[in-house]
Amino acid sequence: MDPSGGEKRAFMAESEADVPDGDGQRLATTTVLLRVEAAPRPFRARGAAVRASG
């Protein structure tokens, strides 16, 4: 841990979901990427990207 209290932690999360239509066909795959960098003070959130392909 940083003795100055400036310890940073990075969290990466990825979520992918298929969206089917009524016939069970896949319409699109949506991928959401989120990166959060957090320090005890202040809290920071940086960068969010949303990508959709179909």
Secondary structure, DSSP 8 states (H G I E B T S, - for coil): --TTS---EEEEEEEEEEEE-TTS-EEEEEEEEEEEEE-SSSB----EEEEEE-
